[in-house]
Amino acid sequence: MILAPLTAGDEHAIHSWPSYPAEFKDLDYALREKGWLAQFPAGPTNDRIAARVGNHLVGFSILTKTGLGEAEFYIALHPESIGRGLGKIFTRMVVQQGFEQLKLQKIHLKVRSWHLRAIQLYEGLGFRQVGAKDLEINGKREQFIIMELDKLADHTS
């Protein structure tokens, strides 16, 4: 897997990805024109990262700065890339880039409380649960788990 800055062409491609499977239908909004890429546009506070395997765009991630030395992490995979282990590899690479190249001290994220596969993946990479929060997404109230990872934590798994 290769990481590179997300391009305008990548953004256009992401908007045309097929819908997520029914299990993940509530996550599909992140890929659409009013989703994460619109919410976190290219600029000094948002590092937007493309993941490629060969010539195929398999996912994107965003590290959006939320304070001095910290950022919030977002990740989305191409629907056909789900369940192939790419999310763990991609997350590990983005976290490493955040700590080493962006000089972050802390990375945090929100994950839906029902998304046990993602919670286990993040915990396996060293993220720890630090709270919960109810948010309204697309008119639907959902509970999120807040997780964070400090630079000094062991995130090499």
N, C-alpha and C positions, 0 to 999 in steps of 0.2 A: 504494500500500500504506500502511496506517495501522497504527501500533503502539499498543497499549494494555495495561494490566495484565490478566493472565489472570484470568478470573472462574470461580466454581464451575460455572456453566453451560458455559463453555468446556471445563473439565476433563471434565465429563460427556460432552460432544460428542466430545472427543478419544478417550475410551475406547470410543466406538461407531464410530469411523472404520473403514472396511474395511481388510483386511490389505494390506500392501505387496506389490508384484509379487514373483515368485520371485527376481529378481535381488537384492532387498533384504530377503528374508524374515528374515535374521538381525537386522535393525534393528527389526522389528515390536514386540518386547517393550517398547520405549521408550514406546509409545502405550497400553499396557494398564494395568490397575488397579494392578499392582505395579511399574510402570515408573518413568520419570523423575519424574512428578508426585508419586508417593508417596515416592520417594527424596529429592526436593528440595521439601518442602512450602512453602507460603506462609509467609514470615517474614522477619526482618531480614537473614538471610544469603543469601536466594535471591530474585533479581529474576526473576519469571516473566512473560513477555511474549507477548501474542497478536498475530498478524499477520492483518489482514483486507484483502481486496480487495472493495470494496463491503460487503455484509453477510455475506460468506462468510469463515469462519475457515479460512485456508489454511495456518497453521502456528503453532508455538509455539517459544519459546526460553527458556533459563534461563541466567542468569549467577549462579553460586554463588560467593560469596566464599571464597577459599582462603588469604588472607593480607592484610596491609595493602596496599591499593592494587591488589590483583589478584583475578581471578575466572576460573573455568573456564566455558567456553561450551558449551552444548548447543543443538542445533536439530533440529526434526522438522517435516516438511511433511506436509500431507494427501496421501494416496497419489495422488489425482488432480491434485495440484499439482506432482508431480515432473517434471522435464524441461522446465519452462516458463520457466526463468530466475528464478523467484521466490526460490530459495535464495540466490543471490548478492545480490539486492536486500535481502532480509531480513537476511542476515548483515551486510552493510555498515551497515544502519540500526541493528542491535543494537550493533555495535562502536562506532559513533559515539555512541550513547546511553550506552554503558558509559564511554567516555572523557570525554564532555562533561557528562553529568548525574550519573553515579555517581562521577566523578572517579577512575576506575581509571587505573593507570599501565601495567598489563600484563593481557592476556587470553590465556589458553591453552586448548588443547583436545586431545582424543584422537580420532583417526580410524583406523578399521581400515585396515591396510596394503593390503588389496585394493581399497579404495574410491578408485580413482584419480581419478574425476570430482570427488569432494569434495576430495581433496588438491590438485588443480589449481585448484579454485575458491578454496580458502583461500590458496594461494600467490599467486594473482592479486590477492588483497586485501591482500597484504603479510605474511601469516603465514610464518614460517620453521620448518623442521624442526629440532628440538633434541634429539631422542632417540626411543627406542622402548621399548615395555613390553609384556610378555605379561600378559593378564588373562583371568580366567575369567568368562564371561558366560553365564548360563543353562546351566551345566554344560559349556560348550564353551570350550576354550582358544583365544584369538585374539591375534594380534600387532597392536598399535596404534602409530601414529606420534604422537609428541607434537609439537605445534606451538605457537608463541606469537607474539604481536604486541605490540610496545611502543607506547605512546602517541605517541612521537616518530617512529615509522615512517610511511612513506608508505602509507596505506591508503585512498586515494581512487580507486583504479582502478575 
